[in-house]
Amino acid sequence: MGTLIEQDAGRDDGPVTGPAEPTPAGRGPEPREAPPWGAPTGPPADAARRPPVQPAGFTWPFESVADAAEWWYRPLIESRSWLALAHLFVFAVWGPVMFAVAAVATAIVVGLSFIGVGLLLVVPLFALFDAFCRVERHRAEWIGPPIAARALDADGGGYWGRTRGRLADATRWRQVGFVAASCVVGPVLFAVAALPWSIVFQFAFGGVGWFGAGLGGLVIAALLVGAAPRATIAVANVAHAYVSWFLGPDENARLAGRVEELATQRQQILDAVDGERRRIERNLHDGVQQQLVALGIDVARARARIDDDPDAARALLDEARDKVRAAVGELRLIGRGLHPAVLDDRGLDAALSSVVADSPIPISVSMTVERRLPDDVATTAYYVVSEAVANILKHSHARVGSVRVDDVAGPPRAIRVTIHDDGHGGADASRGSGLAGMRARVEGVDGSFRVASPPGGPTTIVAVIPLAADASRPGPGGA
């Protein structure tokens, strides 16, 4: 009770005239007395200086209406939207054709089996189904990542052993089911993807209900046209998942392959880190350590001559000062190679510009990625560019070079780092630690690394680095 009285005493609501009465159960607190006439009853005097309270809930992710419109209509000019539509159209036509050819071939084999000849055609029949499925797996790369083939059972010995093996292989019958289902799935998926486009064209040219084909219909069509390519991409993703479920590896095989891939990446990263450690030790031993030893010798000589020959001692101290500056500069370069401060302070664009700033040959930097990249992605891209530029300056004898960082629409979302020079070429990732270290860094974050460097040049290095999921949300800076 005393605590309640002390809390009430700190308020400017008038004097406390007695002890606080307990509040009966089920009732709210007793109303306080009104403040004296003339006392301020509005908000505090500093309310205008306080930041406004932002309401919880939906927040507009765009800076302007133009940014929202650019995001809404961007899929219309992206190639993946039209590739998805082309993929579904081909699937709608090719699915029934594939089924018809397979059905005719199966009927011939079954019919000839009654006289024994059809048994000789079982292996070619399953080879036909396998060829159809292989085409579909490669065609699925139009709209998504590559689909690895599901493992087939090992063949038995001899022709009859192979025939029995194919008839008993569940994966091959799964291919038969895929070809049969595609006769219906292909046209249905294309019809679903074409429905939004037909609605847009109906509003634009035919009119729907009381919306005629005039200005009102055109306005509605203009508003809906941004949704059509998104629906097409969504249906194409369903088609990709359909092909992957039928023809891709099963979950156990996929997990086993992923474990093997991660083990390989881990070993590559360990080798790259070990090579980087040896490089730092070598640079410190051959560079900074030698300069510090020479610095100690110069200081000792200056100390010995400071009384007898002050001018010579002063000259030795000047040399020591120059060596200190050189050692500090080399330490700064070593530290910048590990993780530059400019990467955290100003982003990847400024960090890449600093890499080529002191280059004796012109190397341009072009970066079209507007978003702030995750730290691991930016660090990997910086490492690849810095190592590639160092190789250009040391080995390529190039006259000009370029660095470009672009967005990759995906899925998955990624950035593409391209380093090009007009040097004499001949770079090989299997020889030397520089390219091998870059490959290990990129593949360690599930990226891909490719080097094209024929003898005589030019050399092009392409690294595709996937983005984290939260870095690819739609907004003004990205789709």
N, C-alpha and C positions, 0 to 999 in steps of 0.2 A: 504494500500500500504506500509505503514511503517512496518507493521508486516511481510510482504513478504520479504522486504529488510533485516530485522533483522534475519529472518530465513536463508536467503542465505548467510548472513555475517558469520554465524556460520560454514559454510562448508569450506573445504580446496580445493575449486575449483578455487581459484584466487580472486583477489580483485573485489569488486563491483564497476563498473565504472559509473553507472547511475541508474535512477529509473527503476523499473520493468515495462515492457510494458504489457498491458493486452493481454491475449490470444484471438485471434479471435474465434468466435463461429464456431464449427465444425472442428477445428484444434487442434492438440496436442500441448504440450508445445514446445517452441523453443529449439533446441539442444544446450547443453552447450559447452563451449570451451574445447578443449582437455587439459588435465593436462600437465604441463611442462615436457620436455624430461627428463627421468631418475626418475620421480616420481613413487612410487609403484602403480601398477594397479591391483594386485591380491587381494585375500581375506585378511581380517585383520590378524594381527600377531597372535591373540588369537583364530583363527578359529579352529585350531587343538584341542584346549582344550574344545571347545563347544560340547555338546552332539549332535549326529546326529539327524536330523529331521526324525521322523518315518512317512512314507507315510500312508495316510488314506486309509482304505479299509480292505480287508481280512488279517487276521493275522493267522499264523500257530499255532494251539492250542496244538501241541505236542512238547515234548523236543527232540525226536529222532524218527527215522524211526521204531525202535523196539516198541516204545510206540504206534505209529500209527497202526502198524500191530496188536499189542495186543488188541487195541480197536476195530479194524475192524473184527477180528476173534473171539472175546469174546462171541458173542451170540451163537456160535456153541457149547460151553460147558456149557451154561446156561440152567437150566432145563425148564425155562418158554418158550424157543423157541420150545422145543420138546413137552411140554404140549400143546402149541398152535396148533402145527401140529396134535397132537393126538385128540384134541378137534374138529378141523375142519374135520378130517377124520371120527370120530364118528358121527358128525353132517351130513356129506354127506350120511352115511349109515342109520342112525337113522331117518333122516327127511322123506325120502320116506316110510320107514317101519311104522313110526308113522302115516303118512297120510293114508297109505293103511289100517291099522287097524281101524282108525277112520272112513274112508270112508265105510268100510264094516259094522261097527256098526251103522253108520248113515243110510245106506240103509236098514238095517234090521228094525230099529225103524220106518223109514218113511213107509216102506212096511206094517208093522203091524198096523200102525196108521189107515189104511182104515177100519180095523175091530175093532178099539178101543183099542187093546192090546198095540200098540206102545206108547200110551199116558202114560202108566204105566212105560215105560222105558226111559222117557225123563230125569228124575233125574239121573239115573245111566249113561246115555250117557254123560251128562254134567260133571258128576264126572270123567268119563274117560278122557275128555279133560283137566279137572283141574289137574289130575294126570300127564298127559303128560307135561303140562306146569310147574308143580312143579319140575319134573325131570330136565327140561331144565334150570330152574332158579338155581337149585343146581349145575348143570353141568357147568354153566357159571362162577362159582367160580374158575374153573381151570385157567381161563385167566384174571380174573378181580375181582373187589370187589363184595360182595354179593348183590343180587338184591331182594329188598323187594317185597312182593306180592301186586298187585293192589287190592284195597279194593273192595269187592263184596257187592251187595245189600243184605239187610236183607231178610231172608226167610219169607214168609207168613205162616199163620196158616194152619196146616194139609198138607196132601200129595198134594192135588190139589193146595193149596196156594204156596207150594214150586215149583210145576211145572210151575205155572204162573210166579212166581218170576224169575225162571231161563230163561224162554222164553223172559222175558222183560228186563233182565239184559244186558246192553251193554258190560260190562266187560267180561261176559261169551262168547258173540259172538266175542269179540276181541280174546279170546283164540281159538275159532274155526278158525278165520282168521289166527292166528299164525300157527296152525297145518297145514292148507292148504298151506300157503306160504312156509313153511319149506320144503315142497316136492321139491321145485325148488331152494330156497335160499341156503339150505345146500350143494347140489352138486356144485352149481355155486361158492360159496365161497371157497370150497376146490379146485376146478379147478383153480381159480385165485391164491390161495396160492401155489399150486403145480407147477404152470408155471415156476417160477424162478428156482426151483429145476430141472425141466425137461431140462431147458436150460443149466444148469451147467452140468448135466449128458450127454447131447448131445455133448457139447464141449469136455468133458473128454473122452467119449467112442465112439461117433458116428461121430464127426466132423460136422462143419457148414460151408458151402460155401468152400472157399479156406483154411479154418482152418481144417486140418485133425485131426484124432484121435491121432496124435503123440504128440511131445513136445509142439508145438504151441497151440493145443487144451487144453492140460493140464495146460499150463500157464494161458490161458484165464479162464478156469474153476476155477483155484486157486484164481484168482482175483475176480471172480463173486460170489464165494461161501459165502463171508461175507454178500452179499446183500440178499441172499435167506432167512435166518432166520429173518431178519428184515422185509422183505415183509410178511412172515408168521405171525409175531406178529401184523403187521398193519392190516392184514385181520382178525385175531382173535379179534382185538379190534372192528372192524366193526361188527363182529358176536355178540360180547358182547353188543354193542350199539343196534343192531337189537332186541335181546332178551329183553333188558331193555326198549326199546320203546314200544314193544308189551305188555310185562307182568309186567313191573315195575310200581310204582305208578305214577299218573299224576303229573303235575307241582305243582298244588295247594296243593295236599296232601304231596308232597315232601317238599315244602316250610314250610307247617305247622309242619311237623315232624322236620325239621331243626330248626325252631324257638323253638320248645319244647326242642330239644336237647341242643341248645345254652343256653336256660334259666336254664336247669339242670346243665350244665357245669359252668355257671356263679355262681350259688348258691354253687356248690362244691368248686370253687376257693375262694369265699368269706369265706366259712367255713374253708378252708385250711389256708387262710391268717390270719383269726381270731385265729385259733389254734396256728399258728406260732407266732403271737404277744403275746399270753398268755405264750407260752413256753419261749420266750425271756424275758418277764417280770419276770417269775418265776426264770429263771437262773440268772438274774441280782439281784433279791431280795434275793434269797437264797445263791448265790455265791459271786458275786462281791461286793454287798452292805454290806454283813456281813464282808467280808475281809477289806473293807474300814473303817467300824466302828471300827473293832479291830485295824486297823492301827492308827486311831485317838487316841484310848485309849493308845496304846503303845507310841506314840509321846508325849502325855500329861504326862505319867508316866516318860518318859525319861527327859522331861523338868523339872519335879519336882525334879529329882534326880541328875541333871547334876552338881550341886554345891556340894552336900553332898556325893554322891557316883558315881563318873564318870564311874567306871567300869560297874556298873549295868545299868547306862544310856546308855553306849556303847552297852551292850548286848541287851537292849530293841530296840535300833536303828537298830541293825543287824536283829532282828526279824521283825521290820517294813520294812526293805529293802526286806526281803524274802517274806513278804506278798504283797508288791508292785509288785514284780516279778510274784507272783502267780496270782494276780488280772489282771496284764497286759496279762499274758498267757491265762487266761480265757476269757478276752475281745477279744483277738485275735481269739480264737476258736469260739466265738459267731459271730464275723464278718466273719470268714471263712465259717460258716454255711449259712450266708446270700448270699454272692457272693465272692468266693475266687479270689484274685488277680492273682493267677497262671493260672486261667481259661482264663483270658484275655491275659496274657503275653505269655504262652506256650501251650495253647490249652487243650482239654479235656483229652488227654492221660496222660499228666503230672499231671493234677488236680486229676484224679482218682488214680494215683499212690500215690499222697500225702494223699489221704483218707485212704489207707491201709498201709501206711508206718509204722505207730506206732502200728499196730495191734499185739496183743499177739499171734495170731494164723496165720499160713500162708494163705494168700489170694492172689491169682494170678490175674493179670490184663492182658487181651488180647484185643487189639483193632485193627481191620482190616480195619477200615475206614481211608482212606488216605487224604480225602479232609478236608478243614477247614469248620467246621459246623457253621450254623447260631447261633447267640447268644441265642435265645430262646430255640433252640434244645439242645445246649450244656449245658445251665443252667438246663433244665429239666432233662437231663440225669445225670448230676452231683448230683442234689438233690435226685433223685431216688437211686443212688448208695450210697451216703452218709447215707441216712436214712436206706437203707437195711443193710449196713455194721454195723451201730449202733445197729440195731435189732439183727444181728448175734452175736455181742459181748455181748449184754445185756441178751438176752433171749434164744438163741438157744442151748447153750452148745456145739457148733460145734467144731470139731478138725481141719477142713480145709474148705476153701471157694474159690470161684472163681467169677470173674467179666469178662464178655465178651461183646464187642460191635461190631456188624456186620452190613453190608449193607443189605437192603432188596430191591430187584430189583423192586418190585412194578408191575403195578402202584397202588397207588402213591409211589414214592421213599421215603424210610424211613430208619431209623436205628433201630436195635433190641438190647436192653440192657437186658442181662441175668445175674442174680445173683443167685448163687447156694451155698448151704452149706449142710453138712452132720449132722446137728443137729437133735433134737428130733421132729421137725415138729410141727404141730398143729396151724400154723399161719392162721388167718382168717381176711380177709380185712373188714368184717362187725364189727369186734370188735377191739377197739383201734384206736387211731388217727394217728399212724404212717403209716400203710398201707392205710388207708382211705385218708390221705394227699397225699401219692404217687399216688394213683388212681386219685385223683382230679387234681393233676398237669399234669398227662399224658393225661387224657381225656380233660383237658382244652385246649390242643393244637391239638385236634382231633386225639389223639393216642388211643391205646388200652393197657389194663393192666390186667395181669392174674397171679394168685398165685396158685401154686400146692404145698400143704404142708400137706400130710396125717399124722395122728398120728404115731409117731415113725420115721418120716423123710423119705427122705430128703426134703428140701424146695427149690423150684425154683420159682423165680420171673422173669417174662418176660414183658418188656415194649416196645412197638413198637411206635416210635415217628416219625411222618411224617416230611420230609424235605421241605424247601421252594423250589419254582420252580427254582430259580436261582442257587440253590445248586446242582442240578442234571443235569447240562448241560454236554454233553460229553467232555471228555478230557483225559489227561494221567492218571488222578486219578480215573476216573469213566467211566461207560459205557455211 
